[in-house]
C-alpha cells in the first residue's frame, strides 16, 4: 500500500513537471512571436531614426545601413532651426491642443453626465441621435463648416480648430456615459440628501471618480489635435500659424526635390517624439481608462 502511494506521488510530480515545461515552452514561443511582431511594427520608426542620423552619402548607400557611422547629430538642429522654425510650429500646435483638451474634457463630461445620471423625457432618443452623428464623416461636413467659419470671419485663425471641441464630440460622450453609469447611484443620492445640486454632484462626486476616463479623453484629444492635418489645411493660410502637421507637409514639399531625406526624417522624428513620450508617461492612466470604460450599457 505504501509503495502504491509513493508511485502515485511520483507520477503526480512528473505530470506536474511536464505541465510546467509545456507552459514554459508555450510562454517562450508566445514572447518570441510577440517580440518578432513588435520588431516588425517598429521597423519604420527605427528606420526613420536611423536615417535622421546619417550623412548624405549614407542615405543612398546600397545595401542600406541601419547603424550610421559616423552619427551626424547636427541633422536635428539644422532641420528644426535652420531649415524651418519648428519651435514656432510646435508652439502653434500647443496653443491649439491645450484649449481643445480642456474643451473636450469639460463639454463631453457634462453632456455624458446628463445622459447617464439625469432622467428627462426623450433622453434615450436624444442619446441615440448623438451617437448616430458618429456615422457622419468629416468629409461630409467639411464644406458646410468652411462656409460657417468663413461667415464668422474665423478663417486663418485657431478658432475653427479649437471651438468645436467645446461642443462635445459624440464618441467621447458615449465613452464617458458608459463609465458614469458604472458609478453607484447611492453616491449621488447621498450627496442630494446633503443638499448638493446636480452641478455639485458632477463636480465633487463624479469627476473625482472619473479621472482615468477623463485622462483617456484628454490623451485622445491631444493626439488627434497633434496629428490633425485636414483641418489646418482648410482653415489656415499663413505659414506663421502652421501647426506641426502642416509644417511637416510644407517641409517635405520644399526639400523633397533636393532629396534631403535625413532632414525630413529628423523633423519627423522630433515631432513624433512628444506623442511617444506622453504615451509612456501616461500609459498607466491610459490603459486603466480604456479598461474601465464601456463596462455597463
C-alpha positions in Angstrom: 0.0 0.0 0.0 2.8 2.4 0.9 4.6 1.6 -2.3 1.4 2.4 -4.3 1.2 5.8 -2.6 4.9 6.5 -3.4 4.3 5.6 -7.1 1.2 7.8 -7.3 3.1 10.7 -5.7 6.0 10.2 -8.2 3.6 10.1 -11.1 1.8 13.2 -10.0 5.1 15.0 -9.6 6.3 14.0 -13.0 3.0 15.1 -14.5 3.3 18.5 -12.8 6.8 18.9 -14.1 5.7 18.1 -17.7 2.9 20.6 -17.4 5.3 23.2 -16.1 7.7 22.5 -19.0 4.9 22.8 -21.6 3.7 26.0 -20.0 7.3 27.4 -20.1 7.8 26.4 -23.7 4.4 28.0 -24.6 5.4 31.3 -22.9 8.8 31.3 -24.7 7.1 30.8 -28.0 4.5 33.4 -27.3 7.0 36.0 -26.2 9.2 35.2 -29.2 6.2 35.7 -31.5 5.1 39.0 -29.8 8.7 40.3 -29.8 9.1 39.5 -33.5 5.8 41.2 -34.4 6.7 44.2 -32.3 10.0 44.4 -34.1 8.2 44.3 -37.5 5.9 47.1 -36.4 8.8 49.2 -35.0 11.0 48.9 -38.1 9.6 52.0 -39.8 10.2 54.0 -36.7 13.7 52.6 -36.3 14.5 53.3 -39.9 13.3 56.9 -39.5 15.6 57.4 -36.5 18.5 55.7 -38.3 18.1 57.9 -41.4 17.8 61.1 -39.4 21.3 60.5 -38.1 23.0 59.7 -41.4 25.2 61.8 -43.6 24.0 62.4 -47.1 26.1 59.7 -48.8 25.0 57.1 -46.1 21.3 57.8 -47.0 21.9 56.4 -50.5 24.2 53.5 -49.6 23.2 50.2 -51.1 22.6 47.9 -49.4 21.2 50.2 -46.8 22.8 50.5 -43.4 20.9 50.6 -40.1 23.7 52.0 -37.8 25.1 55.3 -39.1 28.8 55.7 -38.9 29.6 58.4 -38.2 26.4 59.6 -36.5 25.5 63.1 -37.5 23.6 64.8 -34.7 23.7 68.1 -36.5 20.8 67.0 -38.7 18.3 67.8 -35.9 19.3 71.4 -35.2 19.7 72.1 -38.9 16.3 70.7 -39.7 14.4 72.2 -36.8 16.0 75.6 -36.5 17.9 76.4 -39.7 15.7 74.9 -42.4 12.3 75.7 -40.7 11.3 77.4 -37.4 9.8 74.2 -35.9 9.7 75.8 -32.4 7.1 78.2 -33.7 5.1 75.4 -35.3 5.3 73.4 -32.0 4.1 76.4 -30.1 1.2 76.8 -32.5 0.2 73.2 -32.1 0.3 73.5 -28.3 -1.9 76.7 -28.5 -4.4 74.6 -30.3 -4.1 71.4 -28.3 -4.4 72.7 -24.7 -7.7 74.6 -25.1 -9.0 71.8 -27.2 -8.3 69.3 -24.4 -9.9 71.5 -21.9 -13.0 72.0 -24.1 -13.3 68.3 -24.8 -13.0 67.2 -21.2 -15.4 69.8 -19.8 -18.1 69.6 -22.6 -18.1 65.8 -23.0 -18.2 65.1 -19.3 -21.1 67.5 -18.8 -23.2 66.0 -21.7 -22.3 62.5 -20.6 -23.3 63.2 -17.0 -26.7 64.4 -18.3 -27.3 61.3 -20.3 -26.1 58.9 -17.6 -27.3 60.4 -14.3 -30.3 62.7 -15.1 -33.7 61.3 -16.2 -35.7 63.5 -18.6 -38.2 62.9 -21.3 -36.6 61.8 -24.6 -33.2 61.2 -23.1 -32.6 57.8 -24.8 -33.8 59.1 -28.2 -31.6 62.2 -27.9 -28.6 60.0 -26.9 -29.3 57.8 -30.0 -29.2 60.9 -32.2 -26.0 62.0 -30.6 -24.3 58.6 -31.2 -25.7 58.5 -34.7 -23.7 61.6 -35.6 -20.6 59.5 -35.4 -21.6 57.9 -38.7 -21.3 61.3 -40.5 -17.6 61.7 -41.5 -15.8 65.0 -41.5 -15.6 65.0 -45.3 -19.4 65.3 -45.5 -19.4 68.3 -43.1 -16.3 69.9 -44.5 -17.8 72.4 -46.9 -20.6 73.5 -44.7 -18.2 74.0 -41.8 -15.9 76.1 -44.0 -18.9 78.3 -45.0 -19.9 78.8 -41.4 -16.4 79.7 -40.3 -15.9 82.0 -43.3 -19.2 83.8 -42.4 -18.0 84.1 -38.8 -14.6 85.6 -40.1 -12.7 82.8 -38.3 -10.6 81.7 -41.2 -6.8 81.9 -40.9 -7.1 81.6 -37.1 -7.1 78.9 -34.5 -10.8 79.3 -33.7 -12.1 76.7 -36.2 -9.7 74.2 -34.7 -10.4 74.9 -31.1 -14.1 76.0 -30.6 -15.7 72.8 -32.0 -14.1 70.8 -29.1 -16.3 72.8 -26.7 -19.4 71.2 -28.2 -19.0 67.6 -27.0 -17.9 65.0 -29.5 -20.2 62.0 -29.7 -17.5 59.4 -29.3 -16.2 60.8 -26.0 -19.8 61.4 -24.8 -20.6 57.8 -25.4 -17.5 56.6 -23.7 -17.9 58.8 -20.6 -21.6 57.9 -20.3 -20.7 54.3 -20.2 -18.3 55.0 -17.4 -20.6 57.2 -15.4 -23.3 54.5 -15.5 -20.9 52.2 -13.6 -20.8 54.6 -10.6 -23.3 53.7 -7.9 -26.4 55.9 -7.8 -26.2 55.8 -4.0 -23.3 58.2 -4.1 -25.4 60.8 -5.9 -28.4 60.2 -3.6 -26.2 60.7 -0.6 -25.0 64.0 -2.0 -28.5 65.1 -2.7 -29.5 64.4 0.9 -26.7 66.6 2.0 -28.1 69.4 -0.1 -25.8 69.1 -3.2 -27.2 70.2 -6.5 -26.6 68.4 -9.9 -23.6 70.5 -10.8 -22.2 70.0 -7.3 -22.6 66.2 -7.7 -21.0 66.4 -11.1 -18.0 68.3 -9.8 -17.5 66.9 -6.3 -18.7 63.3 -6.7 -18.5 62.1 -10.3 -15.4 63.8 -11.7 -13.0 62.7 -9.0 -14.1 59.1 -9.6 -13.8 59.5 -13.4 -10.1 60.6 -13.6 -9.0 57.6 -15.6 -11.8 58.1 -18.2 -11.1 61.8 -18.4 -7.4 61.1 -18.9 -8.3 59.0 -21.9 -10.4 61.8 -23.3 -7.6 64.3 -22.8 -5.0 62.0 -24.3 -7.1 61.1 -27.4 -7.9 64.7 -28.0 -4.3 65.8 -27.7 -3.3 63.1 -30.1 -6.0 64.0 -32.6 -5.0 67.7 -32.5 -1.3 66.9 -32.8 -1.9 64.7 -35.9 -4.7 66.8 -37.4 -3.8 67.7 -41.0 -7.0 68.3 -42.9 -8.4 70.9 -40.5 -5.4 73.3 -40.6 -5.0 72.7 -44.3 -8.6 74.0 -44.9 -8.7 76.9 -42.4 -5.1 78.2 -42.1 -3.3 80.0 -44.9 -0.4 81.9 -43.4 2.8 79.9 -42.5 3.2 81.7 -39.2 0.1 79.9 -37.9 1.0 76.4 -39.2 0.8 73.6 -36.7 3.3 70.6 -36.8 1.3 68.5 -39.3 1.0 71.3 -41.9 4.6 72.4 -41.3 5.9 68.8 -42.0 4.0 68.7 -45.3 5.5 72.1 -46.3 8.9 70.9 -45.3 8.5 67.8 -47.5 7.2 69.8 -50.4 10.2 72.2 -50.2 13.1 69.8 -49.6 11.9 66.6 -51.3 13.3 67.8 -54.7 16.7 68.3 -53.0 16.4 64.7 -51.6 17.4 65.9 -48.1 15.8 62.8 -46.6 18.0 63.0 -43.4 16.5 66.4 -42.6 13.0 65.2 -43.3 13.5 62.2 -41.1 15.0 64.3 -38.3 12.0 66.7 -38.4 9.6 63.7 -38.4 11.3 62.0 -35.5 11.4 65.2 -33.5 7.7 65.9 -33.9 6.8 62.3 -33.2 8.8 62.1 -30.0 6.4 64.2 -27.8 3.5 61.8 -28.6 5.6 58.7 -27.8 6.9 60.4 -24.6 3.4 61.4 -23.5 2.1 57.9 -24.1 4.8 56.2 -22.0 4.4 58.8 -19.2 0.6 58.3 -19.0 0.5 54.7 -20.1 -0.9 53.6 -16.7 -3.8 56.1 -16.8 -4.4 55.4 -20.5 -4.7 51.6 -20.0 -6.8 51.9 -16.9 -9.1 54.4 -18.5 -9.6 52.1 -21.5 -10.3 49.1 -19.3 -12.9 50.8 -17.1 -14.9 52.5 -19.8 -17.7 50.8 -21.6 -18.4 48.2 -18.9 -22.1 48.8 -18.5 -24.5 49.6 -21.2 
